[in-house]
Amino acid sequence: VKPLAPKGPASGRLEPGDILLSIAGQRVTRFVPLEALLDNSVGEEVELVVERGGKCLQHKCRIQDLHSITPNEYLECGNAIFNNLSYQQARTNNLPVEGVGVYVAAQGYLLRRAGVSAGSLITEVGGKRTRNVREMEAALASHPDGASVPVRFTSLANPAHRSVAMIRIDRTWFPMQLTTRDVPKPGVWTSRASPPPPSPTDFAADIAAGSIGGKTRSARGSNTVEEKLVRSLVKVAVSVPLAIDGMPGVEFSGTGMVVDTQRGLVICDRNTAPGALCDCLLTFGSSCTVPAHCVYVHPLHNLSVLQYDPRLVEGTLVEPVKLKRCSAHDLRGRKLWHVTSVGSMRHGCKLISEKGVAIESEANVAPLSNPPRWQETNIDLLAFRGGATMSHSQDGLVANDDGEVVAYYASFLTQTVRDGRLQDGQYFAGITADTIEDMLEALRKGTLPVQYALGAEMEKLGLAAVRGMLMDAAMTEEVEAKCEHWPPQVMSVRRRWAGTGAHSSLRDNDIILEINGGRIETFRDVESAAAAGPEADLLVVRGGKKLELKVKMSPLVDSVTDRVLLWSGAVLQAQPAAVAAQRGQAPRGVYVSSRFHGSPAARYNLPPMSRIIEVDGEEVFDLDAFMKAVIAKKDGADVRLKLLDLRGAPSMACLRVDNQYWPAAEVRRVAGP
């Protein structure tokens, strides 16, 4: 006899080290006859004869049905999976099979945000015992969607240690359902929807309960600049339920700045809030945490705008920053403050400020990202030289001595090549107040801040680099005489976006001198001139000659993903703008963003980063056409897919549809919170 399951039928009768001699009067020396005897005696009480320390002992023991303690149902909530503890797990970890808690089979979105790992045992949800999945379902279903609920749990590896975490109920992104085996026939798992959640409580009750909002204190500033800005800084935590747009992760955090307390607007970077399909939490001061949602993602620059309900922070002193409109060129050489909040929501944050000399900077020139994802281009940035050491590793605000914010100091996502491999990384730089003010002014008016762009990635080139290669000496001297900034530079086309007017009219390495008669010397000049759209007159230099071109500007209405399809375990979306901008592939078909483990998409190797352009020979142009082509496919039907990779090379894939366990679903952003 080896280890026993506590509180099992043999507990208190058998002990480790006992030698089993016979069962029900039959001598046993091999496992096969032993198993046959046990199977034939299920539910009966039999006599066991064992030898212990040289003595023969007799015990009566009931033979338990193994199927009765083998999980035959599981609960899904927020993509997390729970089941009753199995006999094998209980025996291995010296735990009773029943009544100890619910086993976390998969962490999913619900528990990932709370830091509860797979392999844990959930013992309480909102103060209610959870001894099995039915009690777990009832406890979770008793709370409204989005409610913050404390859970108590322990680890199988260390059951003596008890932990507590706060989860946020999710009935938005993923269904909550209970799946049972052998219903309606053996071998079939059938799911039923869990009871609907109750209606959300009034926010005042949530504040009183301490789950959201409430009063809090802010840090004491160590100087006048910190004192003016401390109530304008917030910590931002963002969770992404579905991996789309080539995102490098699913959990993000950073520092945001409050720009409008009446509307509840907060600005952060796209490395903190990478898209519209996400859940956001804002922490004001030391402990006031409120939910927020993403209302705008800048299609060109590293800015996202979040919105919270101002009523949730009425007891907290929150102040908007005072922006001072300026450009990176205006600020170079000036001594400015870098103010940031260092720490985390779990351990608390502290305010830090340093002074340094501002310099002009540009976005890092990164290799082609893999997978394709948004990267900052075409912007004049602000950086620090000397003094502000934290500016190399922390986001925050850039302010002058009067506490006026001249730039938001953002974290920029990038990739670098190390040891022959692409690795994700980040760098920090300031986005000046002129770009931010233009965006906010348009949002307050209810219009899109940026509707048109040139449709090309630009780069600044010094005149020494183009003289004799792209321009002759006379043209170089003419351009130099007209340059207002130092050092004199020209704007050159580095890469064109596929499917745009710039792709058909311009050429790589073209030098753009004027747009609509206005001189072009900075990225800001290009953006402002192109934003007037929908068409512009360009004066360019190509092959040493000046050309006048009429170029259609690229519309930016559908540049942010707000709709996702889940089909056979594949996460499908419209082609991200980065594929056209970086890989030169015009929008076509449906983009495979990611896939779930164990799904038909994974089993039949539907490759992420590919585009589906045909379904059974029928061309699909967008998500609507794709849904029309697959919606009538029956469970078990074989589907033939034609794909294009990032180079435009075609391939074929075949997939067997599984509507039973991987039904199609759609996630779409709707207006409002």
C-alpha positions in Angstrom: 0.0 0.0 0.0 1.3 3.4 -1.0 -0.1 6.9 -0.1 -3.8 7.0 0.6 -6.4 9.7 -0.2 -7.4 11.4 3.1 -11.1 10.8 4.1 -11.4 8.0 1.5 -12.9 4.5 2.1 -9.6 3.0 3.1 -8.6 6.0 5.4 -8.2 4.8 9.0 -8.1 1.1 7.9 -5.1 0.8 5.7 -1.7 2.5 6.2 1.2 3.0 3.9 3.5 0.0 4.0 0.7 -2.6 4.5 0.9 -5.7 2.4 -2.4 -6.7 0.9 -2.9 -10.5 1.2 -6.5 -11.1 0.1 -9.8 -9.4 -0.9 -13.1 -11.1 -0.1 -11.3 -14.3 0.6 -9.3 -14.3 -2.6 -5.6 -14.1 -2.5 -4.1 -11.4 -4.8 -0.6 -11.2 -6.1 -1.0 -9.4 -9.4 -2.6 -6.1 -10.5 -4.9 -7.5 -13.2 -6.8 -9.9 -10.8 -6.8 -7.1 -8.2 -8.5 -4.7 -10.6 -11.1 -7.3 -11.6 -12.0 -8.0 -8.0 -12.4 -4.3 -7.3 -14.5 -3.7 -10.4 -16.8 -6.5 -9.5 -17.3 -5.2 -6.0 -18.2 -1.6 -6.6 -20.5 -0.3 -3.9 -20.1 -3.4 -1.8 -18.3 -3.8 1.5 -15.5 -6.4 1.3 -13.1 -7.9 3.7 -9.4 -7.0 3.4 -6.6 -9.0 4.9 -3.3 -7.2 5.2 0.0 -7.8 6.9 1.4 -5.0 9.0 4.6 -5.4 11.0 4.4 -9.2 10.9 0.8 -9.3 12.0 -2.3 -10.1 10.0 -5.2 -7.7 10.2 -8.7 -7.8 8.9 -10.7 -4.8 7.8 -14.1 -4.1 6.2 -13.9 -1.6 3.5 -16.5 -0.3 0.9 -15.3 -0.2 -2.7 -15.9 3.2 -4.1 -17.0 3.8 -7.7 -14.0 5.5 -9.5 -16.3 7.2 -11.9 -18.1 9.0 -9.0 -14.9 10.8 -8.1 -13.7 11.4 -11.6 -14.7 14.9 -12.9 -17.5 14.7 -15.4 -18.2 18.4 -15.8 -16.4 21.7 -15.9 -17.2 25.3 -15.6 -16.0 28.1 -17.9 -16.0 31.8 -16.9 -13.9 34.5 -18.4 -12.1 31.8 -20.4 -10.9 30.2 -17.1 -11.8 26.5 -16.7 -12.7 24.9 -13.3 -13.5 21.3 -12.4 -13.9 19.2 -9.3 -10.7 17.8 -7.9 -9.8 14.4 -9.4 -8.9 11.4 -7.4 -5.4 11.3 -9.0 -4.7 14.9 -8.0 -6.1 14.4 -4.5 -4.0 11.3 -3.9 -0.8 12.9 -5.3 -1.2 16.0 -3.1 -2.5 14.3 0.0 -5.9 16.0 -0.1 -9.5 14.7 0.3 -11.2 14.2 -3.0 -14.4 16.1 -2.0 -15.0 19.4 -0.3 -11.6 21.0 -0.5 -12.3 23.4 -3.3 -12.5 23.7 -7.1 -9.5 23.0 -9.3 -8.3 25.6 -11.7 -7.6 23.7 -14.9 -6.9 26.8 -17.0 -6.1 30.3 -15.8 -7.9 32.1 -18.7 -8.6 35.8 -18.8 -10.6 35.9 -15.5 -7.8 34.6 -13.3 -4.8 35.9 -15.3 -5.8 39.4 -14.4 -5.9 38.5 -10.7 -2.7 36.5 -10.7 -4.3 33.1 -9.8 -2.4 30.4 -11.6 -3.5 27.1 -13.0 -3.3 24.3 -10.5 -4.8 26.4 -7.7 -7.8 25.4 -5.6 -10.5 28.0 -5.2 -12.0 27.7 -1.7 -14.2 30.8 -1.5 -15.7 33.4 -3.9 -17.2 36.5 -2.4 -17.3 34.9 1.0 -19.2 31.8 -0.3 -17.7 28.3 0.0 -16.9 26.6 -3.3 -16.6 22.9 -2.6 -17.5 21.9 -6.2 -18.2 23.4 -9.6 -21.9 23.8 -8.9 -21.2 25.9 -5.9 -18.6 27.8 -7.9 -21.1 28.5 -10.6 -23.7 29.8 -8.2 -21.1 32.0 -6.4 -19.8 33.6 -9.7 -23.3 34.0 -11.1 -24.5 35.9 -8.1 -22.3 38.9 -9.0 -23.0 41.3 -11.9 -20.7 41.6 -14.9 -17.6 43.6 -14.1 -18.0 43.4 -10.3 -14.8 43.1 -8.2 -15.0 40.0 -6.0 -12.5 38.6 -3.5 -11.5 34.9 -3.9 -9.6 32.7 -1.5 -7.4 30.0 -2.9 -4.5 27.7 -2.2 -1.9 25.9 -4.3 -1.8 22.2 -4.7 2.0 22.3 -4.3 1.7 24.1 -1.0 -1.9 23.7 0.4 -0.8 25.1 3.9 -0.4 28.5 2.3 -3.7 30.5 1.8 -3.9 33.4 -0.6 -6.5 36.0 -1.5 -7.0 37.9 -4.7 -9.5 40.2 -6.3 -11.1 39.1 -9.6 -13.4 41.1 -11.9 -16.3 39.0 -13.1 -16.2 38.7 -16.9 -19.4 37.9 -18.8 -18.6 40.2 -21.7 -15.7 38.7 -23.6 -16.3 35.0 -23.0 -19.5 33.0 -22.2 -20.1 31.5 -18.7 -21.3 27.9 -19.1 -21.3 24.5 -17.5 -20.3 21.5 -19.7 -21.3 18.0 -18.7 -20.1 14.6 -20.1 -22.4 11.9 -21.5 -25.3 14.3 -22.2 -27.4 13.5 -24.1 -25.5 10.4 -25.1 -22.2 8.7 -24.0 -19.0 10.4 -25.2 -20.6 13.7 -25.8 -19.9 16.9 -23.8 -22.9 19.3 -23.8 -22.7 22.9 -22.6 -25.5 25.0 -21.0 -25.5 28.7 -20.2 -25.0 29.6 -16.6 -27.7 31.7 -14.9 -27.7 35.3 -16.1 -25.9 37.8 -13.8 -27.9 40.3 -11.7 -28.2 43.9 -12.8 -25.2 46.1 -11.9 -25.6 47.8 -8.5 -25.6 51.6 -8.2 -22.1 53.0 -8.2 -22.6 54.5 -4.8 -23.0 51.1 -3.3 -19.8 49.9 -5.0 -17.9 52.9 -3.6 -19.3 52.2 -0.1 -18.2 48.6 -0.4 -14.7 49.7 -1.4 -14.7 47.7 -4.7 -14.3 50.8 -6.9 -13.6 54.5 -6.4 -13.7 56.2 -3.1 -11.5 58.7 -1.3 -7.7 58.5 -1.2 -4.6 60.5 -0.6 -2.0 61.6 -3.1 1.7 61.7 -2.5 3.3 64.8 -1.0 5.4 66.6 -3.7 9.0 67.2 -2.9 9.0 70.4 -5.0 6.5 72.8 -6.5 6.3 71.0 -9.8 5.5 67.7 -8.1 2.8 69.4 -6.0 1.1 70.8 -9.1 1.1 67.5 -11.0 0.6 64.8 -8.4 -3.2 64.9 -8.7 -2.9 64.6 -12.5 -1.0 61.3 -12.6 -2.7 57.9 -12.6 -1.5 54.4 -12.9 -3.0 52.5 -15.7 -3.5 48.7 -15.9 -4.8 47.2 -19.2 -5.9 43.6 -19.9 -6.5 42.3 -23.4 -8.8 39.3 -23.7 -7.8 38.3 -27.3 -4.4 38.6 -28.9 -4.9 40.8 -32.0 -2.9 43.3 -34.0 0.4 41.5 -33.2 0.4 42.7 -29.6 3.5 41.5 -27.7 1.5 40.5 -24.6 -1.9 40.6 -22.9 -1.2 42.6 -19.7 0.1 46.1 -19.8 0.7 48.9 -17.3 2.0 52.5 -17.4 1.5 56.1 -16.3 -1.4 58.2 -17.6 -2.2 61.9 -17.2 -5.6 63.4 -16.6 -6.5 66.0 -19.3 -10.2 66.5 -18.6 -11.9 65.9 -15.3 -15.4 66.8 -16.5 -15.4 64.2 -19.2 -13.0 61.9 -17.3 -10.3 61.8 -20.0 -6.9 60.3 -19.4 -4.0 60.0 -21.9 -1.5 57.2 -22.0 0.6 55.5 -24.7 -0.2 52.6 -27.0 2.3 50.5 -25.2 -0.1 50.7 -22.2 -3.5 50.7 -24.0 -2.7 49.0 -27.4 -6.2 48.9 -28.8 -9.9 49.4 -28.3 -10.8 45.8 -27.3 -9.5 45.8 -23.7 -10.4 46.3 -20.0 -8.8 49.2 -18.2 -8.3 50.1 -14.5 -7.1 53.5 -13.3 -5.6 54.1 -9.8 -5.7 57.6 -8.4 -3.6 58.4 -5.4 -2.8 55.5 -3.2 -6.0 53.3 -3.4 -8.8 54.8 -5.6 -9.2 52.3 -8.5 -11.9 52.8 -11.1 -12.7 51.1 -14.4 -12.2 52.9 -17.7 -12.6 52.2 -21.4 -10.6 53.2 -24.4 -12.4 55.9 -26.4 -9.7 56.7 -29.0 -6.5 55.2 -30.3 -4.4 57.6 -32.4 -3.8 55.9 -35.8 -0.5 57.5 -36.4 1.1 58.2 -33.0 1.7 56.6 -29.7 -1.3 58.0 -27.9 -4.5 56.4 -26.5 -7.4 58.2 -24.7 -9.2 56.5 -21.9 -12.4 57.6 -20.2 -13.6 57.0 -16.6 -16.8 58.0 -14.8 -16.0 61.2 -12.9 -18.6 60.4 -10.3 -16.4 57.5 -9.1 -13.7 59.9 -8.0 -15.8 62.7 -6.5 -14.1 62.1 -3.1 -10.6 62.4 -4.5 -8.9 65.5 -5.6 -8.2 65.0 -9.3 -6.9 67.9 -11.4 -6.3 68.1 -15.2 -2.8 69.0 -16.4 -2.3 72.4 -17.9 -0.9 71.9 -21.4 1.4 74.4 -23.0 1.4 74.2 -26.7 4.9 73.8 -28.2 6.9 71.6 -30.5 10.1 69.6 -30.0 12.0 72.2 -31.9 10.8 74.9 -29.5 11.9 73.0 -26.5 15.4 71.9 -27.4 18.1 73.2 -25.1 15.7 74.1 -22.3 15.9 72.6 -18.8 12.7 70.7 -18.1 11.3 68.4 -15.4 10.6 64.6 -16.0 7.9 63.7 -13.5 6.8 60.0 -13.1 5.1 57.6 -10.7 7.3 54.6 -9.9 5.9 51.3 -8.6 2.9 49.1 -9.1 -0.7 48.8 -8.0 0.1 45.9 -5.8 3.0 47.4 -3.8 2.2 51.1 -4.1 3.8 54.0 -6.1 6.0 56.9 -5.3 6.5 60.2 -7.1 9.9 61.0 -8.6 11.0 64.1 -10.6 14.3 64.9 -12.2 15.6 67.8 -14.3 17.4 67.5 -17.6 18.2 69.3 -20.8 15.7 68.7 -23.6 16.9 67.6 -27.1 15.1 66.8 -30.3 14.7 63.1 -31.1 13.2 60.8 -33.6 11.4 57.4 -33.4 13.8 54.5 -33.4 14.4 52.9 -36.8 13.4 49.3 -36.0 13.6 46.2 -38.2 10.4 44.9 -39.7 8.4 43.8 -36.8 7.4 40.1 -36.5 4.5 39.7 -36.2 3.5 42.9 -38.0 2.4 45.5 -35.4 2.0 49.2 -35.0 5.3 51.1 -34.6 5.9 54.8 -34.2 7.1 56.7 -37.3 6.9 60.2 -38.7 7.1 62.2 -35.5 9.4 64.7 -33.9 10.0 63.6 -30.4 11.6 65.0 -27.2 14.3 63.4 -25.2 16.7 64.3 -22.3 20.4 64.8 -22.2 21.9 64.7 -18.8 20.3 64.9 -15.4 17.0 63.1 -15.9 18.3 59.5 -15.5 14.9 58.0 -15.0 13.8 59.2 -18.5 15.6 56.2 -20.0 13.4 53.7 -18.1 10.1 55.4 -17.0 7.2 57.1 -18.7 5.5 60.2 -17.2 5.2 63.9 -17.9 7.5 66.6 -19.0 6.9 70.0 -17.4 8.5 73.4 -17.1 9.2 75.2 -13.9 5.7 76.5 -13.7 4.2 73.0 -13.7 2.9 73.4 -17.3 3.0 70.1 -19.2 4.9 70.5 -22.5 5.0 66.8 -23.4 3.7 63.4 -22.4 6.7 61.1 -21.9 5.7 57.8 -23.4 6.9 54.2 -23.7 7.4 53.1 -27.3 7.2 49.5 -28.4 10.1 48.3 -30.6 12.0 45.2 -31.6 15.8 44.7 -31.7 18.0 42.0 -33.2 20.1 40.2 -30.5 22.1 37.1 -31.3 20.3 36.8 -34.6 16.8 36.9 -33.1 14.1 39.6 -32.9 13.4 40.6 -29.3 10.7 42.9 -28.0 11.9 46.1 -26.3 10.9 49.6 -25.5 12.3 53.1 -25.5 11.1 56.3 -23.9 10.5 59.8 -25.5 8.2 62.8 -25.2 5.2 63.5 -27.5 4.9 67.3 -27.4 1.8 69.2 -26.4 0.9 70.5 -29.9 0.1 66.9 -31.1 -1.8 66.2 -27.9 -3.9 69.4 -28.0 -4.8 68.9 -31.6 -6.1 65.5 -30.8 -8.1 66.6 -27.7 -9.6 69.6 -29.5 -11.1 67.4 -32.2 -12.4 64.8 -29.7 -14.2 67.5 -27.7 -15.9 68.6 -30.9 -16.9 65.1 -31.6 -14.8 64.7 -34.8 -11.9 62.4 -35.7 -8.5 64.1 -34.8 -6.8 62.7 -37.9 -8.7 61.7 -41.0 -6.0 61.6 -43.7 -2.3 60.8 -43.9 0.3 60.8 -46.6 0.5 57.0 -46.6 4.3 56.7 -46.4 6.9 56.4 -43.8 9.3 59.3 -43.9 12.9 59.9 -42.7 15.0 63.0 -42.2 18.2 63.1 -44.2 21.0 65.6 -43.8 22.0 67.5 -46.9 25.5 65.8 -46.9 23.7 62.5 -47.4 21.7 63.5 -50.4 24.2 65.8 -52.2 25.5 64.2 -55.3 23.2 61.1 -54.8 19.6 62.3 -54.8 20.2 66.0 -55.6 22.9 67.9 -57.5 25.0 70.6 -55.9 22.9 73.5 -57.2 19.6 72.0 -56.0 21.2 71.2 -52.6 22.3 74.8 -52.2 18.9 76.0 -53.2 17.2 73.8 -50.6 19.8 74.7 -47.9 19.1 78.4 -48.4 15.4 77.9 -47.7 15.8 75.7 -44.6 14.7 77.3 -41.3 15.8 74.6 -38.9 19.4 73.6 -38.1 20.9 71.3 -39.1 19.3 71.6 -42.6 17.5 68.4 -43.5 15.1 67.1 -46.2 12.2 64.7 -45.9 12.7 61.4 -47.9 10.2 58.6 -48.5 11.5 55.5 -46.7 8.6 53.1 -47.2 5.1 53.4 -48.8 1.9 51.9 -47.5 0.4 49.4 -49.9 -3.0 50.2 -51.4 -2.6 54.0 -50.9 -2.2 56.9 -53.3 1.4 57.4 -52.1 2.2 53.8 -53.1 1.1 54.4 -56.7 2.3 58.0 -57.1 5.5 58.2 -55.1 8.7 56.1 -55.1 11.0 55.1 -52.3 13.8 57.7 -51.7 11.7 60.5 -53.3 12.5 63.8 -51.5 9.4 65.9 -50.7 10.1 69.6 -50.7 6.5 71.0 -50.6 3.0 70.0 -50.0 0.2 72.3 -51.2 2.9 75.0 -51.6 4.1 74.8 -48.0 7.7 74.0 -47.1 8.3 70.6 -45.6 11.2 70.2 -43.1 9.7 68.2 -40.2 7.4 65.2 -39.6 4.9 67.6 -38.2 4.9 69.6 -41.4 4.1 66.4 -43.4 1.3 65.4 -41.0 -0.4 68.8 -40.9 -0.3 69.2 -44.7 -1.6 65.7 -45.4 -4.4 66.0 -42.8 -6.2 68.5 -45.0 -6.8 65.7 -47.6 -8.3 64.1 -49.6 -5.7 65.1 -52.2 -2.6 67.2 -52.2 -0.1 68.8 -54.6 3.5 67.6 -53.9 6.8 69.0 -55.1 9.3 66.1 -55.0 12.8 65.4 -56.2 13.3 62.1 -58.0 16.4 61.2 -59.9 17.8 64.7 -59.4 14.8 66.3 -61.1 11.9 68.2 -59.6 8.4 66.8 -60.2 4.9 68.2 -59.4 2.6 65.4 -58.4 -1.1 65.2 -57.4 -1.3 62.5 -54.7 -4.5 61.1 -53.0 -4.2 61.0 -49.2 -4.8 57.8 -47.3 -8.1 57.8 -45.2 -7.6 56.7 -41.6 -11.2 55.9 -40.6 -10.8 52.1 -40.2 -7.2 52.0 -38.9 -8.0 50.6 -35.4 -9.4 47.0 -34.9 -12.8 47.1 -33.3 -14.2 43.7 -34.6 -13.0 40.2 -34.2 -14.3 36.8 -35.3 -13.7 33.5 -33.5 -14.0 30.6 -35.9 -12.7 27.0 -35.2 -10.4 28.4 -32.6 -8.9 31.0 -34.9 -8.9 34.7 -34.0 -9.7 36.6 -37.2 -9.7 40.3 -37.9 -9.4 42.8 -40.7 -5.8 43.1 -42.0 -3.9 45.3 -39.6 -2.6 48.6 -41.0 1.0 47.5 -40.2 0.9 44.7 -42.9 0.3 47.3 -45.6 2.7 49.9 -44.0 5.6 47.5 -43.3 5.2 44.5 -45.7 3.8 46.3 -48.7 0.7 44.0 -48.9 -2.6 45.8 -49.8 -5.6 44.9 -47.6 -7.1 41.7 -48.8 -9.1 38.9 -47.2 -9.3 38.0 -43.5 -6.2 38.1 -41.2 -5.4 35.2 -38.9 -4.2 37.0 -35.8 -3.8 34.1 -33.4 -5.4 30.7 -32.5 -6.4 28.8 -29.3 -4.4 25.8 -28.2 -6.1 22.5 -29.0 -8.6 24.0 -31.5 -9.1 22.9 -35.1 -7.1 25.9 -36.2 -4.1 24.7 -34.2 -4.7 21.0 -35.0 -4.8 21.6 -38.8 -2.1 24.3 -38.6 -3.9 27.4 -39.8 -0.8 29.7 -39.6 -1.1 33.0 -37.8 -0.1 36.1 -39.8 -1.6 34.6 -42.9 -4.6 36.0 -44.8 -7.6 33.9 -45.9 -8.6 35.0 -49.4 -10.8 32.0 -50.5 -13.1 29.5 -48.8 -13.9 26.5 -50.9 -13.0 28.4 -54.0 -15.2 31.4 -53.1 -13.3 34.6 -52.7 -13.6 36.5 -49.4 -12.8 40.2 -49.3 -13.6 41.0 -45.7 -15.1 39.6 -42.4 -18.7 39.8 -43.6 -17.9 37.8 -46.8 -16.0 35.3 -44.7 -18.9 34.8 -42.3 -21.3 34.4 -45.2 -19.0 31.7 -46.6 -18.6 29.6 -43.4 -21.8 30.2 -41.4 -23.6 27.3 -43.2 -20.8 24.8 -42.8 -22.1 21.8 -40.8 -20.3 20.3 -37.8 -17.5 18.0 -39.2 -17.5 19.6 -42.6 -14.1 19.9 -44.4 -13.2 23.4 -45.5 -10.5 24.3 -48.1 -8.8 27.6 -47.4 -6.6 29.6 -49.8 -4.0 31.7 -47.9 -1.5 34.4 -48.5 1.6 34.9 -46.3 3.2 38.3 -45.5 5.1 38.2 -48.8 2.0 37.5 -50.8 2.9 33.9 -51.6 -0.2 31.6 -51.8 -0.8 28.3 -50.0 -3.6 26.0 -49.2 -4.9 24.6 -45.9 -7.8 22.2 -45.1 -9.7 22.3 -41.8 -12.5 20.3 -40.3 -15.1 22.4 -38.7 -16.0 21.7 -35.0 -19.2 23.6 -34.2 -19.8 21.4 -31.1 -16.8 22.6 -29.1 -15.5 25.6 -31.1 -18.6 27.5 -32.3 -18.3 30.7 -34.2 -18.6 34.0 -32.4 -18.2 37.7 -33.0 -16.7 40.4 -30.7 -17.6 43.9 -31.8 -17.0 47.2 -30.2 -20.2 49.2 -29.7 -20.7 52.9 -28.8 -20.5 53.8 -25.2 -18.5 52.5 -22.1 
